[in-house]
Amino acid sequence: MKPTPLWKLKRELRRLLLQIVSWPAYFIEYVFATPIYDLAHRGKIRRLEGNVGITRRIAIYVIYPSDGLLESHLIALRYMVSKGVAPLVVSNLPLSDMERTALRPVTWRCLERQNVGYDFGGYRDGVLELAEQRTHLDRLYFLNDSTWFPLPDSDDWFDDVEQLDVDLCGAASNWGIARFNYSELDDAVWSYDSGHRKFHYCSFALACSGRLARDRQFLRFWEHLRMSGTKKRVVRRGEVGFTQWALRNGYSHASTLNVASVNQLLASLDDDRTWELARNLIIPEDKRLLALKKQVLADPTTDRTRLEKLIMLAISRQGISYAGIDLICSEAGFPFVKKSPLWLDEEASAVLVAFLQAREDCRTFHDEAAALRRLRLKPQKASAGEHRMST
């Protein structure tokens, strides 16, 4: 047995020390964050009644309009209304009178709340707002503005949810794909299993059946959700926590994007398209993976098999709704495009803007992406012309 490398021992020691130092703050937040929010802020939620009538299908749509209410928000809301879904908008920022006027025709109700707990804090207030109505629902949706949605000429997500007819349905999932290390690239084998303890459906688009929403324990989950101002804890307690709660309680589940068969979709494409997809991988927060991508693409001996494995490695480590945007949107009709790569990494930002620019039907989304890229990308200087999408 090989001895543990010194660098790994140092890393684990640093991690242990950080946990010890941060434990008191973590304990205080874990115990008191939600009760303090309920006492200090829930009673101050501002409500606006919209013009859309309530239906048996309601979508809690959480927005964070830091750049103002955008046309993409209204596009998403109009689409929901056209599908017979009544939007309950939850804004994690105060709205102006002009924004409230714009929302009224496309909402059933709008809540303005203190930004505590990110999207799951907003979802929680939405669920508690529906404590009585939920018992009469056929479907309850959770959506947020971390994506552009719906991508024109893509699959109809609401129809796909109804066709699957499961209790918990996500647009995509994470931690189902087996993760492998960078050094294992050439030996990697694609596999998918929802049994991992971190397996979850992504929170940007979830749908619950009426049966699940009517469960008293469903309401209790949200009542007792421990909110946090730390994103990783929100993911662990919210995305992972809610998915695992549903699975433990025997609810049926699936995602509209068949993540398990993405390797088969990739294998069906020709060599040129596979090269394009490899070049267009979005890798916003993994320097080692980004370096590996550049190395593989620059290697004249790289063949199609290695390209496929690179794409699968990126998807397994970064998440399919990040790394595989070109693959799933262009080849599988996926209707969601994540926004955060725009400000997380310069190269990822350029690839994403180019992807939207290459689609003639995405002018609104592209213009918003270009503006966000200029405003938020740090610390590098953004230049929309640095990258050209291969299509």
Buried (B, 14 or more C-beta within 10 A) or exposed (E): EEEEEEEEEEEEEEEEEEEEEEEEEEEEBBEEBBEBBBEEBBEEBEEBEBEBEBBBBBBBBBBBBEEEBBEBBBBBBEBBBEBEBBBBBBBBBEBEEEBBEBBBEBBBBBBBBBBBBBBBBBBBBBBBBBEEBBEBBEBBBBBBBBBBBBBEEBBBBBEBBBEBEBBBBBBBBBBBBBEBEBEEBEEBEBEBEBEBEEBBBBBBBBBBBBEBBBBEEBBEBBEEBBBBEBEEBBBBBBBBBBBBBBBEBEBBBBBBBEBBEBBEBBEEBEEEBBBBBBBBBBBBBBEEBBEBBEEBBEEEEBEBEBBBBBBBBBBBBBBBBBBBBBBBBBBBBBBBBBBBBBBBBBBBBBBBBBBBBBBEEBEBBBBBBBEBBEEBBEEEEBBBEBBEBBE
